[in-house]
């Protein structure tokens, strides 16, 4: 029986653990949070800081292989521990080094001729002021490391916005990148599963909608021409190969009808395709594969980690829409600790609800997700909206 160590004890790790255990693996977690979902669900957890070298070494040494659901870990420390223990981590620390740093990620894309927006890097206020003079409004500023679901991001619509941004961070300036704002027609994501023998496949392309920088819905199948879907898969696969990923690589894409004035990209059926960012792990949008495909993103990663041959996933019949359940719904129901699911009785199109086991609901915190199934794309999304409304009425 192989022991798989997972860095991070959140929902991604818990769902991966279920897939691994189905295939006979033992799973253990490492997480600083004494109330993480994993710690609540299993005894095989190590609670320790991300900088605690001794605890991490012990964790790696007691694992046959390690993966991660959390990316903000010191790459240098991971490499050092892999060398001292002989335990491999997948995807590799080198992959993590590129994808956890927005500047490294964007530079990788540009240097390897992948479609990417115009960007610039600033390490101090003076550089930021110079760059701002060369960018057309509006543009986006992001911290180089950290930040997710809109955290560490600023939309700069005008010079006044930029001055307010400088005031906000002037006391503690950290490296940032500037990004041009893409005229987005659609957001999509593609998950590539790639094994140690370099065999790989893509899950179907997901169509995503974000609200307030947080994933709102994911739908399958996507409403895109076949040629565009194939181009997205080709780009995502090439990226996984160039990064030499063993595991999963999620590539988030922006699709636009507007040509980029800075870089020359191929046009496919009136769409220009841009890579937004990578995630070298299971992805929020990929939760839909638990219901919409014959096996999920978690099953695919489990097979890779356990060296079991891959198969190309099959999309099930019908139309699927996944919606995130944020802590706001718990708060609307006046309960931080339990969700009233009575609304499910009146929503038979909701074929699955997954609650992540987080101890306390907070605004914008991902607490779970649900999936609807229907015979048309529009009805699957409308049924998702109805379920949200009905949940909010259970107060």
DRENDO-1510 file (C-alpha; in Angstrom, 1 decimal, always signed):
<recs>
REC; n; res; u; v; w
REC; 1; UNK; +0.0; +0.0; +0.0 .
REC; 2; UNK; +1.4; +3.4; -1.0 .
REC; 3; UNK; +1.3; +6.3; +1.3 .
REC; 4; UNK; +0.5; +9.6; -0.4 .
REC; 5; UNK; +1.2; +12.8; +1.5 .
REC; 6; UNK; -0.9; +15.8; +0.6 .
REC; 7; UNK; +0.3; +19.3; +1.5 .
REC; 8; UNK; -2.9; +21.2; +2.5 .
REC; 9; UNK; -6.0; +19.8; +4.2 .
REC; 10; UNK; -8.8; +21.7; +2.4 .
REC; 11; UNK; -11.5; +20.5; +0.1 .
REC; 12; UNK; -9.2; +19.7; -2.8 .
REC; 13; UNK; -7.1; +17.5; -0.7 .
REC; 14; UNK; -10.1; +15.7; +0.9 .
REC; 15; UNK; -11.6; +14.9; -2.5 .
REC; 16; UNK; -8.3; +13.7; -3.8 .
REC; 17; UNK; -7.9; +11.5; -0.7 .
REC; 18; UNK; -11.3; +9.8; -1.5 .
REC; 19; UNK; -10.1; +9.0; -5.0 .
REC; 20; UNK; -6.7; +7.7; -3.7 .
REC; 21; UNK; -8.4; +5.5; -1.0 .
REC; 22; UNK; -10.7; +3.9; -3.6 .
REC; 23; UNK; -7.5; +2.7; -5.2 .
REC; 24; UNK; -6.0; +1.3; -2.0 .
REC; 25; UNK; -3.7; +4.1; -1.0 .
REC; 26; UNK; -3.1; +5.4; +2.5 .
REC; 27; UNK; -3.3; +9.2; +2.7 .
REC; 28; UNK; -1.9; +11.6; +5.1 .
REC; 29; UNK; -2.2; +15.4; +5.3 .
REC; 30; UNK; +0.0; +18.3; +6.4 .
REC; 31; UNK; -1.7; +21.6; +7.3 .
REC; 32; UNK; -1.1; +24.4; +9.8 .
REC; 33; UNK; -4.8; +24.8; +10.4 .
REC; 34; UNK; -6.0; +22.8; +13.5 .
REC; 35; UNK; -9.6; +23.0; +12.1 .
REC; 36; UNK; -8.9; +22.1; +8.5 .
REC; 37; UNK; -11.5; +19.8; +6.8 .
REC; 38; UNK; -8.9; +17.0; +6.6 .
REC; 39; UNK; -8.1; +17.1; +10.3 .
REC; 40; UNK; -11.7; +16.8; +11.1 .
REC; 41; UNK; -12.1; +13.7; +8.8 .
REC; 42; UNK; -9.0; +11.6; +9.4 .
REC; 43; UNK; -6.4; +10.8; +12.1 .
REC; 44; UNK; -3.6; +10.8; +9.5 .
REC; 45; UNK; -2.8; +14.6; +9.8 .
REC; 46; UNK; +0.3; +16.5; +10.8 .
REC; 47; UNK; -0.3; +20.0; +12.0 .
REC; 48; UNK; +2.7; +22.2; +11.4 .
REC; 49; UNK; +3.9; +25.5; +10.0 .
REC; 50; UNK; +4.8; +25.7; +6.3 .
REC; 51; UNK; +8.3; +26.7; +7.3 .
REC; 52; UNK; +8.8; +23.9; +9.9 .
REC; 53; UNK; +11.6; +22.0; +8.1 .
REC; 54; UNK; +11.8; +19.2; +10.7 .
REC; 55; UNK; +8.1; +18.4; +10.6 .
REC; 56; UNK; +8.0; +18.6; +6.9 .
REC; 57; UNK; +11.0; +16.3; +6.6 .
REC; 58; UNK; +9.3; +13.8; +8.8 .
REC; 59; UNK; +6.1; +14.1; +6.8 .
REC; 60; UNK; +8.0; +13.5; +3.5 .
REC; 61; UNK; +10.0; +10.6; +4.9 .
REC; 62; UNK; +6.9; +8.8; +6.0 .
REC; 63; UNK; +5.3; +9.3; +2.5 .
REC; 64; UNK; +6.0; +7.3; -0.7 .
REC; 65; UNK; +5.1; +10.3; -2.8 .
REC; 66; UNK; +3.8; +13.9; -2.0 .
REC; 67; UNK; +1.5; +16.2; -3.9 .
REC; 68; UNK; -0.2; +19.5; -2.9 .
REC; 69; UNK; -3.5; +21.3; -3.0 .
REC; 70; UNK; -1.9; +24.5; -1.7 .
REC; 71; UNK; +0.7; +26.4; -3.6 .
REC; 72; UNK; +2.1; +29.0; -1.3 .
REC; 73; UNK; +5.0; +26.9; +0.1 .
REC; 74; UNK; +8.7; +27.7; -0.1 .
REC; 75; UNK; +10.0; +26.0; -3.3 .
REC; 76; UNK; +13.6; +26.1; -2.0 .
REC; 77; UNK; +12.5; +24.3; +1.2 .
REC; 78; UNK; +10.6; +21.7; -0.7 .
REC; 79; UNK; +13.6; +21.0; -3.0 .
REC; 80; UNK; +15.9; +20.7; +0.0 .
REC; 81; UNK; +13.5; +18.3; +1.7 .
REC; 82; UNK; +13.0; +16.2; -1.5 .
REC; 83; UNK; +16.8; +15.9; -1.7 .
REC; 84; UNK; +17.3; +15.0; +1.9 .
REC; 85; UNK; +14.4; +12.4; +2.1 .
REC; 86; UNK; +14.5; +11.0; -1.4 .
REC; 87; UNK; +10.7; +11.5; -1.6 .
REC; 88; UNK; +9.4; +12.9; -4.9 .
REC; 89; UNK; +6.8; +15.7; -5.1 .
REC; 90; UNK; +4.4; +15.9; -8.1 .
REC; 91; UNK; +4.0; +18.2; -9.8 .
REC; 92; UNK; +7.6; +19.1; -9.2 .
REC; 93; UNK; +9.0; +22.0; -7.1 .
REC; 94; UNK; +10.2; +23.6; -10.4 .
REC; 95; UNK; +6.6; +23.6; -11.7 .
REC; 96; UNK; +5.5; +25.2; -8.5 .
REC; 97; UNK; +8.3; +27.8; -8.7 .
REC; 98; UNK; +6.9; +29.0; -12.0 .
REC; 99; UNK; +3.2; +28.9; -11.2 .
REC; 100; UNK; +3.2; +30.4; -7.7 .
REC; 101; UNK; +4.9; +33.6; -9.0 .
REC; 102; UNK; +2.8; +35.6; -11.4 .
REC; 103; UNK; +5.9; +37.3; -13.0 .
REC; 104; UNK; +7.7; +34.0; -13.5 .
REC; 105; UNK; +4.5; +32.6; -15.0 .
REC; 106; UNK; +3.9; +35.4; -17.4 .
REC; 107; UNK; +7.6; +35.4; -18.4 .
REC; 108; UNK; +7.4; +31.7; -19.1 .
REC; 109; UNK; +4.4; +32.3; -21.3 .
REC; 110; UNK; +6.0; +35.1; -23.3 .
REC; 111; UNK; +9.4; +33.4; -23.6 .
REC; 112; UNK; +7.8; +30.2; -24.9 .
REC; 113; UNK; +5.4; +31.9; -27.4 .
REC; 114; UNK; +2.2; +31.2; -25.5 .
REC; 115; UNK; -0.7; +33.7; -25.9 .
REC; 116; UNK; -0.4; +36.2; -23.0 .
REC; 117; UNK; -1.5; +39.7; -22.3 .
REC; 118; UNK; +0.9; +42.7; -22.1 .
REC; 119; UNK; +2.4; +42.8; -18.6 .
REC; 120; UNK; +5.2; +44.5; -16.7 .
REC; 121; UNK; +7.0; +43.9; -13.4 .
REC; 122; UNK; +7.7; +46.5; -10.6 .
REC; 123; UNK; +9.6; +45.9; -7.4 .
REC; 124; UNK; +9.3; +49.5; -6.0 .
REC; 125; UNK; +7.1; +52.6; -6.3 .
REC; 126; UNK; +9.4; +54.3; -8.7 .
REC; 127; UNK; +9.2; +51.4; -11.2 .
REC; 128; UNK; +5.4; +51.3; -10.8 .
REC; 129; UNK; +5.1; +55.0; -11.6 .
REC; 130; UNK; +7.2; +54.6; -14.7 .
REC; 131; UNK; +5.2; +51.6; -15.9 .
REC; 132; UNK; +1.8; +53.3; -15.3 .
REC; 133; UNK; +2.8; +55.9; -17.9 .
REC; 134; UNK; +3.1; +53.3; -20.6 .
REC; 135; UNK; -0.1; +51.3; -19.9 .
REC; 136; UNK; -3.5; +52.4; -21.2 .
REC; 137; UNK; -6.3; +52.6; -18.8 .
REC; 138; UNK; -8.0; +50.5; -17.6 .
REC; 139; UNK; -5.4; +47.9; -16.4 .
REC; 140; UNK; -5.0; +45.4; -13.6 .
REC; 141; UNK; -2.4; +45.3; -10.9 .
REC; 142; UNK; -1.7; +42.0; -9.0 .
REC; 143; UNK; +0.7; +41.0; -6.3 .
REC; 144; UNK; +3.4; +38.7; -7.7 .
REC; 145; UNK; +2.8; +36.1; -5.0 .
REC; 146; UNK; -0.1; +35.1; -2.8 .
REC; 147; UNK; -3.6; +36.3; -3.4 .
REC; 148; UNK; -6.6; +34.3; -4.8 .
REC; 149; UNK; -10.3; +34.8; -5.5 .
REC; 150; UNK; -9.6; +38.5; -6.2 .
REC; 151; UNK; -7.4; +39.1; -3.2 .
REC; 152; UNK; -4.2; +41.0; -4.0 .
REC; 153; UNK; -5.7; +42.5; -7.1 .
REC; 154; UNK; -6.7; +46.1; -8.1 .
REC; 155; UNK; -8.6; +47.3; -11.1 .
REC; 156; UNK; -7.1; +50.6; -12.2 .
REC; 157; UNK; -9.6; +52.6; -14.2 .
REC; 158; UNK; -7.9; +56.0; -14.0 .
REC; 159; UNK; -4.9; +57.9; -12.8 .
REC; 160; UNK; -6.8; +58.7; -9.6 .
REC; 161; UNK; -7.3; +54.9; -9.0 .
REC; 162; UNK; -3.6; +54.4; -9.5 .
REC; 163; UNK; -2.7; +57.2; -7.0 .
REC; 164; UNK; -5.1; +55.6; -4.4 .
REC; 165; UNK; -3.4; +52.2; -5.0 .
REC; 166; UNK; +0.0; +53.8; -4.3 .
REC; 167; UNK; -1.3; +55.3; -1.1 .
REC; 168; UNK; -2.7; +51.9; +0.0 .
REC; 169; UNK; +0.6; +50.0; -0.4 .
REC; 170; UNK; +3.2; +52.8; +0.0 .
REC; 171; UNK; +4.0; +51.8; +3.6 .
REC; 172; UNK; +4.7; +48.2; +2.6 .
REC; 173; UNK; +5.4; +48.0; -1.2 .
REC; 174; UNK; +5.7; +44.4; -2.4 .
REC; 175; UNK; +6.5; +43.3; -6.0 .
REC; 176; UNK; +3.6; +43.6; -8.4 .
REC; 177; UNK; +2.7; +43.0; -12.0 .
REC; 178; UNK; +0.7; +45.2; -14.4 .
REC; 179; UNK; -1.6; +43.4; -16.8 .
REC; 180; UNK; -3.6; +44.9; -19.7 .
REC; 181; UNK; -7.3; +44.4; -19.4 .
REC; 182; UNK; -8.6; +41.9; -21.9 .
REC; 183; UNK; -12.0; +42.4; -23.6 .
REC; 184; UNK; -13.2; +39.0; -22.4 .
REC; 185; UNK; -15.9; +37.2; -24.4 .
REC; 186; UNK; -15.7; +34.0; -22.4 .
REC; 187; UNK; -13.6; +32.5; -19.6 .
REC; 188; UNK; -12.7; +28.8; -20.0 .
REC; 189; UNK; -10.4; +26.3; -18.3 .
REC; 190; UNK; -8.7; +23.1; -19.5 .
REC; 191; UNK; -7.3; +20.4; -17.2 .
REC; 192; UNK; -4.5; +18.3; -18.6 .
REC; 193; UNK; -3.6; +15.1; -16.8 .
REC; 194; UNK; +0.0; +14.0; -17.6 .
REC; 195; UNK; +1.7; +10.9; -16.3 .
REC; 196; UNK; +5.3; +10.1; -15.5 .
REC; 197; UNK; +5.6; +8.3; -18.8 .
REC; 198; UNK; +4.5; +11.6; -20.6 .
REC; 199; UNK; +1.1; +10.1; -21.7 .
REC; 200; UNK; -1.6; +12.7; -21.2 .
REC; 201; UNK; -5.2; +13.7; -22.0 .
REC; 202; UNK; -7.4; +16.7; -21.6 .
REC; 203; UNK; -10.7; +16.9; -19.8 .
REC; 204; UNK; -13.5; +18.6; -21.8 .
REC; 205; UNK; -13.2; +22.4; -21.9 .
REC; 206; UNK; -15.1; +24.1; -19.0 .
REC; 207; UNK; -17.0; +27.4; -19.5 .
REC; 208; UNK; -16.6; +29.6; -16.4 .
REC; 209; UNK; -18.3; +32.6; -15.0 .
REC; 210; UNK; -16.7; +34.7; -12.2 .
REC; 211; UNK; -18.4; +37.2; -9.9 .
REC; 212; UNK; -16.3; +39.5; -7.7 .
REC; 213; UNK; -13.2; +37.5; -8.9 .
REC; 214; UNK; -14.7; +34.2; -7.5 .
REC; 215; UNK; -15.8; +31.3; -9.6 .
REC; 216; UNK; -19.6; +31.5; -9.8 .
REC; 217; UNK; -20.5; +28.7; -12.3 .
REC; 218; UNK; -18.8; +26.1; -14.5 .
REC; 219; UNK; -20.7; +24.5; -17.3 .
REC; 220; UNK; -20.3; +21.5; -19.5 .
REC; 221; UNK; -20.4; +21.1; -22.4 .
REC; 222; UNK; -18.9; +24.4; -23.4 .
REC; 223; UNK; -20.6; +26.6; -26.1 .
REC; 224; UNK; -17.5; +27.0; -28.3 .
REC; 225; UNK; -16.7; +25.9; -31.9 .
REC; 226; UNK; -14.9; +22.6; -32.1 .
REC; 227; UNK; -11.8; +24.2; -33.6 .
REC; 228; UNK; -11.5; +26.6; -30.7 .
REC; 229; UNK; -11.9; +23.8; -28.2 .
REC; 230; UNK; -9.1; +21.8; -30.0 .
REC; 231; UNK; -6.8; +24.9; -30.0 .
REC; 232; UNK; -7.3; +25.4; -26.3 .
REC; 233; UNK; -6.5; +21.7; -25.7 .
REC; 234; UNK; -3.4; +21.9; -27.9 .
REC; 235; UNK; -2.2; +25.0; -26.0 .
REC; 236; UNK; -2.8; +23.5; -22.6 .
REC; 237; UNK; -1.1; +20.2; -23.5 .
REC; 238; UNK; +1.9; +22.1; -24.9 .
REC; 239; UNK; +2.2; +24.1; -21.7 .
REC; 240; UNK; +2.0; +20.9; -19.6 .
REC; 241; UNK; +4.8; +19.4; -21.7 .
REC; 242; UNK; +6.9; +22.5; -21.6 .
REC; 243; UNK; +6.6; +22.7; -17.8 .
REC; 244; UNK; +7.2; +18.9; -17.7 .
REC; 245; UNK; +4.2; +18.4; -15.4 .
REC; 246; UNK; +3.6; +15.0; -13.7 .
REC; 247; UNK; +0.1; +15.4; -12.3 .
REC; 248; UNK; -2.6; +17.9; -13.2 .
REC; 249; UNK; -2.1; +21.3; -14.9 .
REC; 250; UNK; -5.2; +23.5; -15.0 .
REC; 251; UNK; -4.9; +26.4; -17.5 .
REC; 252; UNK; -7.3; +29.3; -17.2 .
REC; 253; UNK; -8.1; +31.0; -20.5 .
REC; 254; UNK; -9.6; +34.3; -21.6 .
REC; 255; UNK; -11.3; +34.3; -25.0 .
REC; 256; UNK; -11.7; +37.6; -26.8 .
REC; 257; UNK; -13.0; +38.9; -30.1 .
REC; 258; UNK; -10.5; +41.8; -30.0 .
REC; 259; UNK; -7.0; +41.4; -31.4 .
REC; 260; UNK; -4.1; +42.1; -29.1 .
REC; 261; UNK; -2.1; +45.2; -30.2 .
REC; 262; UNK; +1.1; +44.0; -28.5 .
REC; 263; UNK; +1.4; +40.4; -29.6 .
REC; 264; UNK; +0.4; +38.5; -32.7 .
REC; 265; UNK; -1.9; +35.6; -31.8 .
REC; 266; UNK; -3.6; +33.1; -34.0 .
REC; 267; UNK; -7.3; +33.7; -34.6 .
REC; 268; UNK; -9.6; +30.7; -34.4 .
REC; 269; UNK; -13.2; +31.1; -35.5 .
REC; 270; UNK; -13.2; +34.8; -34.6 .
REC; 271; UNK; -11.7; +34.1; -31.1 .
REC; 272; UNK; -8.4; +35.3; -29.8 .
REC; 273; UNK; -7.1; +33.0; -27.0 .
REC; 274; UNK; -5.1; +34.2; -24.0 .
REC; 275; UNK; -3.7; +32.2; -21.1 .
REC; 276; UNK; -4.6; +33.9; -17.8 .
REC; 277; UNK; -2.8; +31.6; -15.3 .
REC; 278; UNK; -1.9; +28.1; -14.3 .
REC; 279; UNK; -2.8; +25.9; -11.3 .
REC; 280; UNK; -0.7; +22.7; -11.0 .
REC; 281; UNK; -3.4; +20.9; -9.0 .
REC; 282; UNK; -7.1; +20.0; -9.0 .
REC; 283; UNK; -9.1; +23.1; -9.7 .
REC; 284; UNK; -12.4; +24.6; -8.6 .
REC; 285; UNK; -13.8; +24.4; -12.1 .
REC; 286; UNK; -12.9; +20.7; -12.3 .
REC; 287; UNK; -15.3; +19.8; -9.5 .
REC; 288; UNK; -17.9; +19.4; -12.3 .
REC; 289; UNK; -16.1; +16.3; -13.5 .
REC; 290; UNK; -17.3; +14.5; -10.4 .
REC; 291; UNK; -20.7; +14.3; -12.1 .
REC; 292; UNK; -20.3; +15.3; -15.8 .
REC; 293; UNK; -17.6; +12.8; -16.7 .
REC; 294; UNK; -17.1; +9.0; -16.3 .
REC; 295; UNK; -14.2; +9.8; -13.9 .
REC; 296; UNK; -13.1; +13.0; -12.2 .
REC; 297; UNK; -10.0; +15.2; -12.0 .
REC; 298; UNK; -9.3; +13.6; -8.6 .
REC; 299; UNK; -9.5; +10.1; -10.1 .
REC; 300; UNK; -7.1; +11.2; -12.8 .
REC; 301; UNK; -4.6; +12.5; -10.3 .
REC; 302; UNK; -4.9; +9.5; -8.1 .
REC; 303; UNK; -4.0; +7.2; -11.1 .
REC; 304; UNK; -1.0; +9.3; -11.9 .
REC; 305; UNK; +0.3; +9.3; -8.3 .
REC; 306; UNK; -0.2; +5.6; -8.0 .
REC; 307; UNK; +1.3; +4.9; -11.5 .
REC; 308; UNK; -2.0; +3.4; -12.9 .
REC; 309; UNK; -2.5; +3.9; -16.7 .
REC; 310; UNK; -4.7; +6.8; -17.8 .
REC; 311; UNK; -7.8; +6.7; -20.0 .
REC; 312; UNK; -9.4; +9.5; -21.8 .
REC; 313; UNK; -12.5; +10.7; -19.9 .
REC; 314; UNK; -15.9; +10.5; -21.5 .
REC; 315; UNK; -18.5; +13.4; -21.1 .
REC; 316; UNK; -21.8; +12.1; -19.8 .
REC; 317; UNK; -25.1; +12.8; -21.5 .
REC; 318; UNK; -26.9; +16.1; -20.9 .
REC; 319; UNK; -25.9; +19.6; -19.7 .
REC; 320; UNK; -24.2; +20.3; -16.3 .
REC; 321; UNK; -23.8; +23.4; -14.3 .
REC; 322; UNK; -21.7; +23.6; -11.1 .
REC; 323; UNK; -22.3; +26.5; -8.7 .
REC; 324; UNK; -20.2; +27.5; -5.7 .
REC; 325; UNK; -21.7; +27.7; -2.3 .
REC; 326; UNK; -20.1; +30.6; -0.5 .
REC; 327; UNK; -20.3; +31.4; +3.2 .
REC; 328; UNK; -22.7; +34.3; +2.3 .
REC; 329; UNK; -25.5; +31.8; +2.1 .
REC; 330; UNK; -24.8; +30.4; +5.6 .
REC; 331; UNK; -24.8; +34.0; +6.9 .
REC; 332; UNK; -28.1; +34.8; +5.0 .
REC; 333; UNK; -29.6; +31.8; +6.8 .
REC; 334; UNK; -28.3; +33.2; +10.1 .
REC; 335; UNK; -26.1; +30.2; +10.8 .
REC; 336; UNK; -22.3; +30.1; +10.5 .
REC; 337; UNK; -22.0; +26.4; +11.2 .
REC; 338; UNK; -24.8; +24.5; +9.3 .
REC; 339; UNK; -26.5; +25.0; +6.0 .
REC; 340; UNK; -30.3; +24.5; +5.7 .
REC; 341; UNK; -30.8; +22.2; +2.6 .
REC; 342; UNK; -34.6; +22.0; +2.7 .
REC; 343; UNK; -34.6; +23.8; -0.7 .
REC; 344; UNK; -33.1; +20.7; -2.3 .
REC; 345; UNK; -36.4; +18.9; -2.0 .
REC; 346; UNK; -37.9; +21.4; -4.5 .
REC; 347; UNK; -34.9; +21.3; -6.9 .
REC; 348; UNK; -34.6; +17.7; -8.3 .
REC; 349; UNK; -32.3; +18.9; -11.1 .
REC; 350; UNK; -29.7; +19.4; -8.4 .
REC; 351; UNK; -28.0; +16.0; -8.6 .
REC; 352; UNK; -25.2; +16.6; -6.1 .
REC; 353; UNK; -24.3; +18.9; -3.2 .
REC; 354; UNK; -20.8; +18.7; -1.7 .
REC; 355; UNK; -20.1; +20.5; +1.6 .
REC; 356; UNK; -16.4; +20.9; +2.5 .
REC; 357; UNK; -16.5; +20.6; +6.2 .
REC; 358; UNK; -15.1; +24.0; +7.0 .
REC; 359; UNK; -15.7; +24.9; +10.6 .
REC; 360; UNK; -17.2; +28.4; +10.2 .
REC; 361; UNK; -18.8; +30.2; +7.3 .
REC; 362; UNK; -17.4; +33.6; +6.2 .
REC; 363; UNK; -18.3; +36.0; +3.5 .
REC; 364; UNK; -16.9; +34.9; +0.1 .
REC; 365; UNK; -15.5; +31.7; +1.6 .
REC; 366; UNK; -15.9; +28.6; -0.5 .
REC; 367; UNK; -18.0; +26.2; +1.7 .
REC; 368; UNK; -19.2; +23.8; -0.9 .
REC; 369; UNK; -20.6; +23.3; -4.4 .
REC; 370; UNK; -23.6; +21.8; -6.2 .
REC; 371; UNK; -24.3; +20.5; -9.7 .
REC; 372; UNK; -27.4; +20.6; -11.8 .
REC; 373; UNK; -28.2; +18.4; -14.7 .
REC; 374; UNK; -30.7; +19.0; -17.5 .
REC; 375; UNK; -31.4; +18.6; -21.2 .
REC; 376; UNK; -30.3; +22.1; -22.3 .
REC; 377; UNK; -27.5; +24.5; -21.5 .
REC; 378; UNK; -29.8; +27.4; -20.6 .
REC; 379; UNK; -32.0; +25.3; -18.3 .
REC; 380; UNK; -29.0; +23.9; -16.4 .
REC; 381; UNK; -27.8; +27.4; -15.5 .
REC; 382; UNK; -31.4; +28.7; -14.7 .
REC; 383; UNK; -31.9; +25.7; -12.4 .
REC; 384; UNK; -28.7; +26.6; -10.6 .
REC; 385; UNK; -29.9; +30.2; -10.1 .
REC; 386; UNK; -33.2; +28.9; -8.8 .
REC; 387; UNK; -31.4; +26.7; -6.2 .
REC; 388; UNK; -29.4; +29.6; -5.0 .
REC; 389; UNK; -32.6; +31.7; -4.6 .
REC; 390; UNK; -34.4; +29.0; -2.8 .
REC; 391; UNK; -31.4; +28.4; -0.4 .
REC; 392; UNK; -31.4; +32.2; +0.4 .
REC; 393; UNK; -35.1; +32.0; +1.2 .
REC; 394; UNK; -34.5; +29.3; +3.9 .
REC; 395; UNK; -33.9; +31.8; +6.6 .
</recs>
